[in-house]
């Protein structure tokens, strides 16, 4: 009986943790999409299906599928004709848009 209780308790904790993690991930994704379409102005240059953007100035994010770290570096420091956004976007916004583009490009 004690073992059954511990198994049920462990399962319940896992489900609660998974729900919290998913909610936080969704919030980060949504914030990143807002940055991509708004303050970051990313949609003006990059194609990304999830955002409904069709621009072809910068790389097509659907094709290159950048990971989070690559995107953070590019957004912070700029690359090619892309300006550095450090100081324009907050660290939280940069991390959110990096998360968003890495997840959205894989869909």
C-alpha positions as protocol buffer text, in pm:
chain_id: "A"
residue {
  index: 1
  type: UNK
  ca { x: 0 y: 0 z: 0 }
}
residue {
  index: 2
  type: UNK
  ca { x: 280 y: 241 z: 91 }
}
residue {
  index: 3
  type: UNK
  ca { x: 456 y: 167 z: -239 }
}
residue {
  index: 4
  type: UNK
  ca { x: 134 y: 231 z: -433 }
}
residue {
  index: 5
  type: UNK
  ca { x: 89 y: 562 z: -253 }
}
residue {
  index: 6
  type: UNK
  ca { x: 447 y: 666 z: -332 }
}
residue {
  index: 7
  type: UNK
  ca { x: 401 y: 573 z: -699 }
}
residue {
  index: 8
  type: UNK
  ca { x: 79 y: 772 z: -721 }
}
residue {
  index: 9
  type: UNK
  ca { x: 238 y: 1067 z: -541 }
}
residue {
  index: 10
  type: UNK
  ca { x: 542 y: 1059 z: -774 }
}
residue {
  index: 11
  type: UNK
  ca { x: 317 y: 1044 z: -1080 }
}
residue {
  index: 12
  type: UNK
  ca { x: 112 y: 1337 z: -953 }
}
residue {
  index: 13
  type: UNK
  ca { x: 425 y: 1546 z: -892 }
}
residue {
  index: 14
  type: UNK
  ca { x: 550 y: 1463 z: -1241 }
}
residue {
  index: 15
  type: UNK
  ca { x: 222 y: 1568 z: -1402 }
}
residue {
  index: 16
  type: UNK
  ca { x: 213 y: 1895 z: -1209 }
}
residue {
  index: 17
  type: UNK
  ca { x: 575 y: 1971 z: -1301 }
}
residue {
  index: 18
  type: UNK
  ca { x: 513 y: 1891 z: -1667 }
}
residue {
  index: 19
  type: UNK
  ca { x: 211 y: 2124 z: -1670 }
}
residue {
  index: 20
  type: UNK
  ca { x: 410 y: 2410 z: -1517 }
}
residue {
  index: 21
  type: UNK
  ca { x: 699 y: 2359 z: -1760 }
}
residue {
  index: 22
  type: UNK
  ca { x: 458 y: 2349 z: -2056 }
}
residue {
  index: 23
  type: UNK
  ca { x: 282 y: 2667 z: -1940 }
}
residue {
  index: 24
  type: UNK
  ca { x: 614 y: 2849 z: -1905 }
}
residue {
  index: 25
  type: UNK
  ca { x: 730 y: 2723 z: -2246 }
}
residue {
  index: 26
  type: UNK
  ca { x: 407 y: 2844 z: -2404 }
}
residue {
  index: 27
  type: UNK
  ca { x: 446 y: 3186 z: -2242 }
}
residue {
  index: 28
  type: UNK
  ca { x: 804 y: 3213 z: -2370 }
}
residue {
  index: 29
  type: UNK
  ca { x: 693 y: 3101 z: -2719 }
}
residue {
  index: 30
  type: UNK
  ca { x: 412 y: 3358 z: -2725 }
}
residue {
  index: 31
  type: UNK
  ca { x: 638 y: 3635 z: -2599 }
}
residue {
  index: 32
  type: UNK
  ca { x: 896 y: 3544 z: -2864 }
}
residue {
  index: 33
  type: UNK
  ca { x: 634 y: 3559 z: -3137 }
}
residue {
  index: 34
  type: UNK
  ca { x: 528 y: 3905 z: -3016 }
}
residue {
  index: 35
  type: UNK
  ca { x: 892 y: 4021 z: -3029 }
}
residue {
  index: 36
  type: UNK
  ca { x: 940 y: 3866 z: -3375 }
}
residue {
  index: 37
  type: UNK
  ca { x: 636 y: 4049 z: -3511 }
}
residue {
  index: 38
  type: UNK
  ca { x: 672 y: 4367 z: -3304 }
}
residue {
  index: 39
  type: UNK
  ca { x: 967 y: 4522 z: -3123 }
}
residue {
  index: 40
  type: UNK
  ca { x: 1227 y: 4303 z: -3291 }
}
residue {
  index: 41
  type: UNK
  ca { x: 1085 y: 4375 z: -3637 }
}
residue {
  index: 42
  type: UNK
  ca { x: 1222 y: 4035 z: -3744 }
}
residue {
  index: 43
  type: UNK
  ca { x: 930 y: 3966 z: -3979 }
}
residue {
  index: 44
  type: UNK
  ca { x: 1041 y: 4257 z: -4199 }
}
residue {
  index: 45
  type: UNK
  ca { x: 1346 y: 4058 z: -4313 }
}
residue {
  index: 46
  type: UNK
  ca { x: 1294 y: 3690 z: -4227 }
}
residue {
  index: 47
  type: UNK
  ca { x: 1056 y: 3428 z: -4359 }
}
residue {
  index: 48
  type: UNK
  ca { x: 895 y: 3218 z: -4087 }
}
residue {
  index: 49
  type: UNK
  ca { x: 573 y: 3033 z: -4162 }
}
residue {
  index: 50
  type: UNK
  ca { x: 437 y: 3040 z: -3807 }
}
residue {
  index: 51
  type: UNK
  ca { x: 465 y: 3421 z: -3803 }
}
residue {
  index: 52
  type: UNK
  ca { x: 312 y: 3456 z: -4149 }
}
residue {
  index: 53
  type: UNK
  ca { x: 619 y: 3646 z: -4267 }
}
residue {
  index: 54
  type: UNK
  ca { x: 740 y: 3609 z: -4624 }
}
residue {
  index: 55
  type: UNK
  ca { x: 1033 y: 3853 z: -4636 }
}
residue {
  index: 56
  type: UNK
  ca { x: 1351 y: 3741 z: -4809 }
}
residue {
  index: 57
  type: UNK
  ca { x: 1611 y: 3999 z: -4698 }
}
residue {
  index: 58
  type: UNK
  ca { x: 1755 y: 3775 z: -4426 }
}
residue {
  index: 59
  type: UNK
  ca { x: 1776 y: 3397 z: -4417 }
}
residue {
  index: 60
  type: UNK
  ca { x: 1460 y: 3189 z: -4441 }
}
residue {
  index: 61
  type: UNK
  ca { x: 1429 y: 3062 z: -4083 }
}
residue {
  index: 62
  type: UNK
  ca { x: 1211 y: 2769 z: -4195 }
}
residue {
  index: 63
  type: UNK
  ca { x: 1506 y: 2639 z: -4395 }
}
residue {
  index: 64
  type: UNK
  ca { x: 1803 y: 2709 z: -4169 }
}
residue {
  index: 65
  type: UNK
  ca { x: 1620 y: 2614 z: -3846 }
}
residue {
  index: 66
  type: UNK
  ca { x: 1853 y: 2806 z: -3614 }
}
residue {
  index: 67
  type: UNK
  ca { x: 1906 y: 2678 z: -3263 }
}
residue {
  index: 68
  type: UNK
  ca { x: 1858 y: 2902 z: -2960 }
}
residue {
  index: 69
  type: UNK
  ca { x: 2226 y: 2986 z: -2903 }
}
residue {
  index: 70
  type: UNK
  ca { x: 2286 y: 3074 z: -3269 }
}
residue {
  index: 71
  type: UNK
  ca { x: 1986 y: 3304 z: -3268 }
}
residue {
  index: 72
  type: UNK
  ca { x: 2083 y: 3472 z: -2941 }
}
residue {
  index: 73
  type: UNK
  ca { x: 2429 y: 3551 z: -3083 }
}
residue {
  index: 74
  type: UNK
  ca { x: 2286 y: 3687 z: -3410 }
}
residue {
  index: 75
  type: UNK
  ca { x: 2019 y: 3899 z: -3240 }
}
residue {
  index: 76
  type: UNK
  ca { x: 2254 y: 4038 z: -2974 }
}
residue {
  index: 77
  type: UNK
  ca { x: 2550 y: 4114 z: -3198 }
}
residue {
  index: 78
  type: UNK
  ca { x: 2399 y: 4146 z: -3544 }
}
residue {
  index: 79
  type: UNK
  ca { x: 2527 y: 3956 z: -3846 }
}
residue {
  index: 80
  type: UNK
  ca { x: 2566 y: 4067 z: -4207 }
}
residue {
  index: 81
  type: UNK
  ca { x: 2314 y: 4345 z: -4270 }
}
residue {
  index: 82
  type: UNK
  ca { x: 2121 y: 4256 z: -3954 }
}
residue {
  index: 83
  type: UNK
  ca { x: 2176 y: 4517 z: -3683 }
}
residue {
  index: 84
  type: UNK
  ca { x: 2269 y: 4430 z: -3326 }
}
residue {
  index: 85
  type: UNK
  ca { x: 1960 y: 4436 z: -3106 }
}
residue {
  index: 86
  type: UNK
  ca { x: 2144 y: 4437 z: -2773 }
}
residue {
  index: 87
  type: UNK
  ca { x: 2031 y: 4750 z: -2592 }
}
residue {
  index: 88
  type: UNK
  ca { x: 1718 y: 4769 z: -2809 }
}
residue {
  index: 89
  type: UNK
  ca { x: 1564 y: 4443 z: -2689 }
}
residue {
  index: 90
  type: UNK
  ca { x: 1595 y: 4320 z: -2332 }
}
residue {
  index: 91
  type: UNK
  ca { x: 1779 y: 3996 z: -2255 }
}
residue {
  index: 92
  type: UNK
  ca { x: 1440 y: 3838 z: -2183 }
}
residue {
  index: 93
  type: UNK
  ca { x: 1306 y: 3947 z: -2524 }
}
residue {
  index: 94
  type: UNK
  ca { x: 1616 y: 3816 z: -2700 }
}
residue {
  index: 95
  type: UNK
  ca { x: 1588 y: 3479 z: -2526 }
}
residue {
  index: 96
  type: UNK
  ca { x: 1215 y: 3463 z: -2603 }
}
residue {
  index: 97
  type: UNK
  ca { x: 1256 y: 3536 z: -2974 }
}
residue {
  index: 98
  type: UNK
  ca { x: 1539 y: 3281 z: -2992 }
}
residue {
  index: 99
  type: UNK
  ca { x: 1317 y: 3019 z: -2829 }
}
residue {
  index: 100
  type: UNK
  ca { x: 1027 y: 3110 z: -3058 }
}
residue {
  index: 101
  type: UNK
  ca { x: 1224 y: 3090 z: -3382 }
}
residue {
  index: 102
  type: UNK
  ca { x: 1393 y: 2762 z: -3288 }
}
residue {
  index: 103
  type: UNK
  ca { x: 1060 y: 2597 z: -3204 }
}
residue {
  index: 104
  type: UNK
  ca { x: 853 y: 2754 z: -3483 }
}
residue {
  index: 105
  type: UNK
  ca { x: 1109 y: 2669 z: -3751 }
}
residue {
  index: 106
  type: UNK
  ca { x: 1086 y: 2300 z: -3662 }
}
residue {
  index: 107
  type: UNK
  ca { x: 709 y: 2283 z: -3708 }
}
